[in-house]
């Protein structure tokens, strides 16, 4: 088979190298065309060289094309994988740093809360431009496979405004599946499940072991588990109060709802510091910085290490390659995808992006009807959907008032800050992110004037409730030994 796959944001080593391996594990894909695109030529070349070495080692006659021109990358493309981080780590830092000055403590800041909303303001113009290029130069049925966060917002914009079919992909469902099987003490392959909700707030509405309903066994198993009872306190509490387990990690989930991070002195009660994803302040930003530094420092060693082997057993659980395989070969694949609702979850809005079971084969991506979510679960999702809708609309139109209203409606932001604080914080975030926010050009000029006479004092030295320092290369080496 011969078709073209483009990677936008290919300098993302983790996703790019893994997805290339996954695709080339498929026997019939040994003759596909691959193009990497990134605005960072340095990262682009490092990732290309590493992936090309893998390909050559597996004796596959594919040469990766690279470009810094997005339109060139997607010309004649059948599939476009999106892994870009708009604003890079510099933009990510502002998403965390500015809200902290106002007492808003985030662990991740890439999906909801103030950080996720502002990340969406940078990402939506990017995805709109990508959709424009795809409609002009890609194949007419080109499919976007989106890994970029905020996943629901980017996928929403691409489908509704960009008019390009886009599926949002995430591995939270698979990770939660492993955790559940571990907690219950069953082999993972023996646990059957159905998840439904929205990205990073998807609920395991069915859990079965060999046909027996085991959903009722999970709370006790988690509370008695030596590790999870300490690291998953937010998820356990949500399970206790809503009756269903959430796909997302403790740190992620803690910032999507208004209850666990609103009082600085209580945050430590709900999180664990052993791993960033359990809730550390700015934990994901720290790890991203460490990973970037590690990749730069250790790249020569990576090139000397054993190349990836493209074998079936080494294929990951990421959905993308299986979707492409299903569409191209007809092999049926079942996964959980982020798609436009269109009545799948009957008590969530039709225009929302929901994460639900889907089947892929040569006939396309087919989504069965889930029906109603339990009312409590639906209410949690509904709060986030309203923020997503307002945020996307604000980003599309450069509407600063709607943006500030989205900040107010965000569950955690609204729990921590009052309206004047939110108004000023948003001004400050816009000014800090000026170079990535062309749709707010005029508003940023006015925001700068307002900030000259700031009425609300901020704590510029506040580092967060539980924040760890970025580890040095030597510290990372010791840990990896």
C-alpha positions as CSV (number, residue, x, y, z in Angstrom):
1,X,0.0,0.0,0.0
2,X,1.1,3.5,-0.7
3,X,-0.4,6.6,0.9
4,X,1.0,9.7,2.6
5,X,1.2,10.4,6.4
6,X,2.2,13.9,7.6
7,X,3.3,14.7,11.1
8,X,2.7,18.3,12.2
9,X,4.8,19.1,15.3
10,X,7.1,16.2,14.5
11,X,9.7,17.5,17.0
12,X,7.6,15.8,19.7
13,X,9.9,12.9,20.1
14,X,7.7,10.8,22.3
15,X,4.7,10.7,20.0
16,X,6.4,10.9,16.7
17,X,8.8,8.0,17.1
18,X,6.2,5.8,18.7
19,X,3.6,6.5,16.0
20,X,6.1,5.8,13.2
21,X,6.9,2.5,14.8
22,X,3.3,1.6,15.2
23,X,2.5,2.4,11.6
24,X,5.4,0.4,10.3
25,X,4.6,-2.6,12.4
26,X,1.8,-3.1,9.9
27,X,3.1,-5.4,7.1
28,X,1.2,-3.7,4.3
29,X,2.5,-0.2,5.3
30,X,6.1,-0.8,4.3
31,X,5.8,1.5,1.2
32,X,4.0,4.6,2.7
33,X,5.3,8.1,2.4
34,X,6.1,10.0,5.6
35,X,6.7,13.7,6.0
36,X,7.8,15.4,9.2
37,X,7.0,19.1,9.8
38,X,8.1,21.3,12.7
39,X,9.0,25.0,13.1
40,X,12.0,24.0,15.1
41,X,14.6,22.8,12.6
42,X,16.9,21.6,15.3
43,X,14.3,19.3,16.9
44,X,13.0,18.3,13.6
45,X,16.4,17.0,12.4
46,X,17.1,15.1,15.6
47,X,13.8,13.3,15.5
48,X,14.2,12.6,11.8
49,X,17.6,11.1,12.2
50,X,16.5,8.9,15.1
51,X,13.4,7.6,13.3
52,X,15.3,7.1,10.0
53,X,17.8,5.0,11.9
54,X,15.0,2.9,13.2
55,X,13.5,2.5,9.7
56,X,16.9,1.6,8.2
57,X,17.6,-0.9,11.0
58,X,14.3,-2.7,10.2
59,X,15.3,-2.9,6.5
60,X,12.4,-0.8,5.3
61,X,12.9,1.3,2.2
62,X,11.3,4.5,3.4
63,X,13.1,7.9,3.5
64,X,11.5,10.4,5.8
65,X,10.9,13.8,4.2
66,X,11.2,16.9,6.4
67,X,10.1,20.5,6.0
68,X,9.3,23.6,8.1
69,X,6.5,24.5,5.7
70,X,3.1,23.2,6.8
71,X,1.4,23.4,3.5
72,X,4.2,21.5,1.8
73,X,4.0,18.8,4.5
74,X,0.3,18.1,4.0
75,X,0.3,18.3,0.2
76,X,-1.3,15.0,-1.0
77,X,-1.6,13.7,2.6
78,X,-4.1,11.1,3.4
79,X,-3.6,11.3,7.2
80,X,-2.2,14.1,9.3
81,X,-1.0,13.4,12.8
82,X,-1.0,16.6,15.0
83,X,1.3,16.6,18.0
84,X,2.3,20.4,18.0
85,X,2.6,22.4,21.3
86,X,1.8,25.9,20.2
87,X,4.0,28.3,22.1
88,X,6.3,25.6,23.2
89,X,7.5,25.4,26.8
90,X,7.7,29.2,26.9
91,X,4.0,29.5,26.3
92,X,3.3,26.6,28.7
93,X,5.3,28.4,31.4
94,X,3.0,31.5,31.2
95,X,-0.1,29.2,31.5
96,X,1.2,28.1,34.9
97,X,3.1,31.1,36.1
98,X,0.5,33.9,35.7
99,X,-2.4,32.0,37.4
100,X,-0.1,31.1,40.3
101,X,0.4,34.8,41.1
102,X,-3.3,34.9,41.7
103,X,-3.4,31.8,43.9
104,X,-4.6,29.4,41.1
105,X,-2.5,26.2,41.5
106,X,-2.5,23.8,38.5
107,X,-0.8,20.5,38.1
108,X,-1.0,20.2,34.3
109,X,-2.8,23.2,32.8
110,X,-3.4,21.9,29.3
111,X,-7.0,20.9,29.1
112,X,-9.2,23.1,31.3
113,X,-8.6,25.7,34.0
114,X,-6.9,29.0,33.1
115,X,-3.9,27.3,31.6
116,X,-5.9,25.0,29.3
117,X,-8.2,27.8,28.2
118,X,-5.2,29.9,27.2
119,X,-3.5,27.0,25.6
120,X,-6.7,26.7,23.5
121,X,-6.5,30.3,22.4
122,X,-3.1,29.6,20.9
123,X,-4.1,26.2,19.5
124,X,-7.3,27.1,17.7
125,X,-5.8,29.6,15.2
126,X,-3.1,27.0,14.5
127,X,-5.6,24.2,13.7
128,X,-7.8,26.6,11.6
129,X,-4.7,27.4,9.5
130,X,-3.9,23.7,9.2
131,X,-7.5,22.9,8.1
132,X,-7.2,25.6,5.5
133,X,-4.1,24.0,4.1
134,X,-5.5,20.5,4.1
135,X,-8.6,21.6,2.2
136,X,-6.4,23.2,-0.4
137,X,-3.7,20.6,-1.0
138,X,-4.4,17.3,0.8
139,X,-6.6,14.4,-0.4
140,X,-10.3,15.2,-0.3
141,X,-10.9,12.6,2.4
142,X,-7.8,13.5,4.5
143,X,-8.2,12.7,8.2
144,X,-6.7,14.6,11.1
145,X,-5.6,12.5,14.0
146,X,-5.1,15.0,16.8
147,X,-3.0,14.4,19.9
148,X,-2.6,18.1,20.7
149,X,-4.2,19.5,23.9
150,X,-6.6,20.9,24.8
151,X,-7.8,17.9,22.8
152,X,-11.5,18.6,22.9
153,X,-11.1,22.2,22.0
154,X,-8.8,21.6,19.1
155,X,-10.9,18.7,17.8
156,X,-14.0,20.9,18.2
157,X,-12.5,23.8,16.2
158,X,-11.3,21.5,13.4
159,X,-14.6,19.7,12.9
160,X,-17.0,22.6,13.4
161,X,-15.1,25.6,12.1
162,X,-12.2,24.0,10.0
163,X,-14.6,21.6,8.3
164,X,-12.0,18.8,8.2
165,X,-12.9,15.4,9.7
166,X,-10.8,15.1,12.9
167,X,-10.6,12.5,15.6
168,X,-9.0,13.3,18.9
169,X,-6.8,10.6,20.3
170,X,-5.8,10.1,24.0
171,X,-4.4,7.1,25.9
172,X,-6.2,7.9,29.2
173,X,-8.7,5.1,28.7
174,X,-6.0,2.5,28.2
175,X,-4.0,3.7,31.2
176,X,-7.1,3.6,33.4
177,X,-7.8,0.1,32.1
178,X,-4.4,-1.1,33.3
179,X,-4.9,0.5,36.7
180,X,-8.3,-1.0,37.2
181,X,-7.1,-4.5,36.3
182,X,-4.2,-4.1,38.7
183,X,-6.4,-2.9,41.5
184,X,-8.9,-5.8,41.0
185,X,-6.1,-8.3,40.6
186,X,-7.2,-9.6,37.2
187,X,-5.2,-9.9,34.0
188,X,-5.9,-6.8,31.9
189,X,-7.1,-8.8,28.9
190,X,-9.9,-10.3,31.1
191,X,-11.5,-6.9,31.9
192,X,-14.1,-5.7,29.4
193,X,-15.1,-2.1,29.7
194,X,-17.1,0.8,28.2
195,X,-16.1,4.4,28.7
196,X,-18.1,7.5,27.9
197,X,-17.7,11.2,28.7
198,X,-15.4,13.9,27.4
199,X,-11.6,13.9,27.0
200,X,-9.9,13.6,30.4
201,X,-13.3,13.3,32.0
202,X,-14.4,9.9,30.7
203,X,-16.2,7.4,33.0
204,X,-15.9,3.6,33.1
205,X,-19.7,3.1,32.9
206,X,-19.3,-0.7,32.5
207,X,-16.7,-3.0,34.0
208,X,-16.9,-6.7,33.6
209,X,-14.6,-9.7,34.3
210,X,-15.5,-12.7,32.2
211,X,-19.0,-11.4,31.9
212,X,-19.5,-10.6,35.6
213,X,-20.1,-7.0,36.6
214,X,-17.2,-5.9,38.8
215,X,-17.9,-2.2,38.9
216,X,-19.0,-2.5,42.5
217,X,-15.8,-4.1,43.6
218,X,-13.5,-1.2,42.5
219,X,-13.9,1.3,45.3
220,X,-12.9,-1.1,48.0
221,X,-10.1,-2.5,45.9
222,X,-8.6,1.0,45.4
223,X,-9.1,2.1,49.0
224,X,-7.2,-1.1,50.1
225,X,-4.5,-0.9,47.5
226,X,-1.1,0.0,48.9
227,X,-0.1,2.3,46.1
228,X,-3.4,3.7,44.7
229,X,-4.9,4.6,48.1
230,X,-2.1,7.2,48.3
231,X,-1.7,8.3,44.7
232,X,-5.3,8.4,43.5
233,X,-7.1,10.1,46.3
234,X,-9.1,12.5,44.0
235,X,-10.1,9.7,41.7
236,X,-11.2,7.5,44.6
237,X,-13.2,10.4,46.1
238,X,-14.9,11.0,42.8
239,X,-15.7,7.3,42.5
240,X,-17.1,7.3,46.0
241,X,-19.3,10.3,45.4
242,X,-20.4,9.8,41.7
243,X,-20.3,6.0,41.5
244,X,-18.0,5.8,38.5
245,X,-14.3,5.8,38.0
246,X,-12.7,8.5,35.9
247,X,-10.1,7.7,33.2
248,X,-7.9,10.6,34.1
249,X,-5.0,10.8,36.5
250,X,-5.2,12.3,40.0
251,X,-3.3,15.5,38.9
252,X,-5.4,16.0,35.8
253,X,-8.7,15.4,37.4
254,X,-8.0,17.6,40.4
255,X,-8.0,20.7,38.2
256,X,-11.1,20.0,36.2
257,X,-13.5,20.2,39.2
258,X,-13.9,22.9,41.9
259,X,-13.3,20.9,45.0
260,X,-9.7,19.6,45.4
261,X,-7.3,22.5,44.6
262,X,-9.3,25.6,45.7
263,X,-7.7,25.9,49.1
264,X,-3.9,26.1,49.0
265,X,-3.5,24.6,52.5
266,X,-5.6,21.5,51.5
267,X,-4.0,20.6,48.2
268,X,-1.4,18.4,49.7
269,X,-4.1,16.3,51.3
270,X,-5.3,15.2,47.9
271,X,-2.1,14.6,46.0
272,X,1.0,12.5,46.1
273,X,4.5,13.8,45.3
274,X,6.1,10.5,44.2
275,X,5.3,11.1,40.5
276,X,4.3,14.4,38.9
277,X,1.0,13.1,37.5
278,X,-0.4,12.5,41.0
279,X,-0.9,16.3,41.5
280,X,2.3,18.3,42.0
281,X,2.1,22.0,41.3
282,X,3.3,22.5,37.8
283,X,4.3,18.9,37.7
284,X,3.8,18.4,33.9
285,X,5.7,21.6,33.1
286,X,8.6,20.4,35.2
287,X,8.7,17.0,33.5
288,X,8.5,18.5,30.1
289,X,11.5,20.8,30.8
290,X,13.4,17.8,32.2
291,X,12.6,15.7,29.2
292,X,13.7,18.4,26.8
293,X,17.0,18.9,28.7
294,X,17.5,15.1,28.8
295,X,16.9,14.7,25.1
296,X,19.3,17.5,24.2
297,X,22.0,16.1,26.5
298,X,21.6,12.4,25.8
299,X,20.7,12.5,22.1
300,X,24.1,11.1,21.0
301,X,23.5,8.2,23.4
302,X,20.0,7.7,22.0
303,X,21.6,7.4,18.5
304,X,23.9,4.7,19.9
305,X,21.2,2.8,21.7
306,X,19.4,-0.2,20.2
307,X,16.9,0.9,17.5
308,X,13.2,0.3,17.8
309,X,12.2,-3.1,16.5
310,X,9.1,-3.0,14.3
311,X,7.3,-6.1,15.5
312,X,3.7,-6.8,16.5
313,X,4.6,-7.2,20.2
314,X,6.3,-3.8,20.2
315,X,3.3,-1.9,18.8
316,X,1.8,0.5,21.4
317,X,-1.8,1.0,22.5
318,X,-2.0,4.4,20.8
319,X,-5.1,4.4,18.6
320,X,-3.7,6.1,15.5
321,X,-2.0,3.3,13.7
322,X,-5.0,1.0,14.3
323,X,-7.4,3.6,12.9
324,X,-5.3,3.9,9.7
325,X,-5.0,0.1,9.4
326,X,-8.7,-0.3,9.8
327,X,-9.5,2.3,7.1
328,X,-6.9,1.1,4.7
329,X,-7.1,-2.7,5.1
330,X,-10.6,-3.3,6.5
331,X,-9.3,-4.9,9.7
332,X,-11.8,-4.1,12.5
333,X,-10.5,-2.1,15.4
334,X,-12.4,-1.0,18.5
335,X,-11.1,1.9,20.5
336,X,-12.3,5.0,22.4
337,X,-12.2,8.2,20.2
338,X,-12.9,11.9,20.6
339,X,-15.6,12.8,18.1
340,X,-18.5,15.1,17.5
341,X,-21.3,13.8,19.7
342,X,-24.2,13.9,17.3
343,X,-26.5,12.1,19.7
344,X,-24.1,9.4,20.9
345,X,-24.4,10.5,24.5
346,X,-28.0,11.6,24.6
347,X,-27.8,13.9,27.7
348,X,-24.8,15.9,26.4
349,X,-25.0,18.5,23.6
350,X,-24.8,17.2,20.1
351,X,-22.1,19.7,19.1
352,X,-19.8,18.7,22.0
353,X,-16.7,16.6,21.5
354,X,-17.2,13.4,23.4
355,X,-14.9,10.4,24.1
356,X,-16.8,7.2,23.3
357,X,-16.3,3.7,21.9
358,X,-15.9,3.4,18.2
359,X,-15.2,0.8,15.5
360,X,-13.1,1.3,12.5
361,X,-13.0,-0.7,9.2
362,X,-12.9,0.1,5.5
363,X,-16.4,1.6,5.8
364,X,-15.1,4.4,8.1
365,X,-15.3,5.3,11.8
366,X,-18.5,4.0,13.2
367,X,-19.8,5.1,16.6
368,X,-22.6,3.2,18.5
369,X,-25.1,5.0,20.6
370,X,-24.2,5.1,24.2
371,X,-27.4,6.7,25.6
372,X,-27.6,8.8,28.8
373,X,-24.6,9.1,31.1
374,X,-25.5,8.9,34.8
375,X,-26.8,12.3,35.8
376,X,-23.9,13.2,38.1
377,X,-21.3,12.2,35.5
378,X,-23.1,14.2,32.8
379,X,-23.3,17.2,35.1
380,X,-19.5,17.2,35.6
381,X,-18.9,16.9,31.9
382,X,-21.5,19.5,31.1
383,X,-19.7,22.1,33.1
384,X,-16.5,21.5,31.1
385,X,-18.3,21.5,27.8
386,X,-19.7,25.0,28.4
387,X,-16.2,26.2,29.1
388,X,-14.9,24.4,25.9
389,X,-17.6,25.9,23.7
390,X,-17.0,29.4,25.0
391,X,-13.2,29.1,24.7
392,X,-13.3,27.8,21.1
393,X,-15.7,30.6,20.1
394,X,-13.6,33.2,21.8
395,X,-10.5,31.9,20.1
396,X,-12.1,31.8,16.7
397,X,-13.4,35.4,16.9
398,X,-10.8,37.0,19.2
399,X,-13.6,37.8,21.7
400,X,-11.9,38.9,24.9
401,X,-15.2,39.2,26.8
402,X,-16.2,35.7,25.9
403,X,-12.7,34.5,26.9
404,X,-13.1,36.2,30.3
405,X,-16.5,34.7,30.7
406,X,-15.1,31.2,29.9
407,X,-12.5,31.8,32.6
408,X,-15.3,32.7,35.1
409,X,-17.3,29.6,34.2
410,X,-14.3,27.3,34.5
411,X,-15.0,25.2,37.7
412,X,-11.6,25.6,39.5
413,X,-10.9,29.1,38.3
414,X,-14.3,30.3,39.5
415,X,-13.9,28.5,42.8
416,X,-10.6,30.2,43.6
417,X,-10.9,33.7,42.0
418,X,-13.5,36.4,42.0
419,X,-14.6,38.2,38.8
420,X,-12.2,41.2,39.1
421,X,-9.3,38.8,39.7
422,X,-10.2,36.7,36.7
423,X,-10.5,39.8,34.5
424,X,-7.1,41.1,35.5
425,X,-5.4,37.6,35.3
426,X,-6.8,37.1,31.8
427,X,-5.4,40.5,30.7
428,X,-2.0,39.5,32.1
429,X,-2.1,36.1,30.4
430,X,-3.0,37.7,27.1
431,X,-0.1,40.2,27.4
432,X,2.3,37.4,28.3
433,X,1.2,35.3,25.3
434,X,1.0,38.2,22.8
435,X,3.3,36.6,20.2
436,X,1.0,33.6,19.8
437,X,-2.4,35.4,20.0
438,X,-2.8,37.5,16.8
439,X,-6.6,37.4,17.1
440,X,-6.4,39.5,20.3
441,X,-4.0,42.2,18.9
442,X,-6.2,45.2,19.6
443,X,-7.4,43.8,23.0
444,X,-3.8,43.2,24.1
445,X,-2.9,46.9,23.5
446,X,-5.8,47.9,25.8
447,X,-4.9,45.2,28.3
448,X,-1.4,46.6,28.6
449,X,-2.9,50.0,29.5
450,X,-5.2,48.5,32.1
451,X,-2.3,46.6,33.7
452,X,-0.3,49.8,34.2
453,X,-2.7,50.6,37.0
454,X,-3.3,47.1,38.4
455,X,-6.0,47.2,41.1
456,X,-5.4,43.7,42.4
457,X,-2.1,42.8,44.1
458,X,-0.5,39.5,43.1
459,X,1.9,37.3,44.9
460,X,4.7,37.1,42.3
461,X,6.9,34.9,44.5
462,X,4.3,32.2,45.1
463,X,5.5,28.9,43.7
464,X,2.5,26.8,44.5
465,X,1.3,24.4,47.2
466,X,3.6,21.5,46.4
467,X,6.1,22.3,43.7
468,X,9.4,20.5,43.1
469,X,12.5,22.0,41.4
470,X,13.5,21.0,37.9
471,X,16.0,18.1,38.2
472,X,19.5,18.5,36.9
473,X,20.9,16.2,34.2
474,X,23.0,14.5,37.0
475,X,20.0,13.9,39.1
476,X,18.1,12.4,36.2
477,X,21.1,10.2,35.4
478,X,21.1,8.8,38.9
479,X,17.4,8.1,38.7
480,X,17.6,6.3,35.4
481,X,20.5,4.0,36.5
